[in-house]
Amino acid sequence: MKEILKDLLHCFILSLKIFLIPIILGAVIGVIGGLVHGDLHLQGVLNSVNRTAIRISCFGLAISGIGFVKREMLEPLNYEEKWMEYFNKFNLVGVIFFVSLFMLAYSTIIDLVLFQIY
């Protein structure tokens, strides 16, 4: 149980680092879209960040779903010796699942904050 919690904590920290990608990408898309349409607002930028994060996390959940169903598709990506240095119990599919799930939770929090503000 202790090893699973340690792996979950490691996935949580990894998801925070990976979540910077949709934040930056969504902010750039939102700013460019706002400048093109002539109405640059914080709400539009935050909506763009939220949509980008949801799409990336859903893509990760789809990959993990495929990995759960067809394990042989992700076998060339498995390096068990190196993998065990970072995660004790989780395999690649489990890490992708939990990182994507955490990112979807962050997107839900952003969506709730946007709903309360606007």
MOTA-V883377 format. One record per helix or strand of 3 or more residues. SS is the DSSP state (2 for helix, 1 for strand). FROM is the first residue (numbers start at 1). LEN is the number of residues. If there is no record, write none. Layout:
ss = <SS:SS>
from = <FROM:FROM>
len = <LEN:LEN>
This chain:
ss = <2:2:2:2:2:2>
from = <2:42:71:75:80:92>
len = <36:28:3:3:4:26>
